[in-house]
Amino acid sequence: MPITRLIPVGALLAALVGCAPSPPLSQGVAFQPVPVAPRTAWSTECRRDRFTDRDACTIKVGFDRGTNVASLWSADGGRTWMITGAPAPITFRLRVGQNPPVQGICRAGFSSCEIPNGQALTAQLRGASSLAVQVTNVRGQIDTDVSMDGFADALTRAQAAQPAPASAPRRGG
């Protein structure tokens, strides 16, 4: 029998071996989120807007899983929040402490998602000790815990450099 007739059979067998089910997890194993990467520090970047001559500040934290990268950020002192990613995010979930999760579906064609009710999220983040983030895109999912160390300082710097406009709704407290 010529070798060319055996090549498709060999390819089929190789594919079947690669599709074998993985061994079952033991019952005592719990889900462990991806450890917080060193680049998950909260940061504030302010620069002068050349059209309004006012400071524009961004509060940001980034997280990645290899080539799957995402960021949670606010460009207006915590009044609105966005998630951006490469590749573009499809869905997101955030859970601050023990509060109910905030989740959403991103609009196709954009590389960012607006998180609903940004001011409530900022209020939760201000006193939080933990933030769980899950971002899904075509390459898979980033599922991580983000350190809240430095968030309060980053928010204070951004809000001091960029106060809310007079038309912005007032926050209680």
Beta strands, then each sheet from edge to edge (+ up, - down):
strand 1: 43-48
strand 2: 55-65
strand 3: 68-74
strand 4: 81-86
strand 5: 91-96
strand 6: 102-105
strand 7: 112-115
strand 8: 131-137
strand 9: 140-146
sheet 1: 1+ 2- 3+ 4- 7+
sheet 2: 6+ 5- 8+ 9-
end
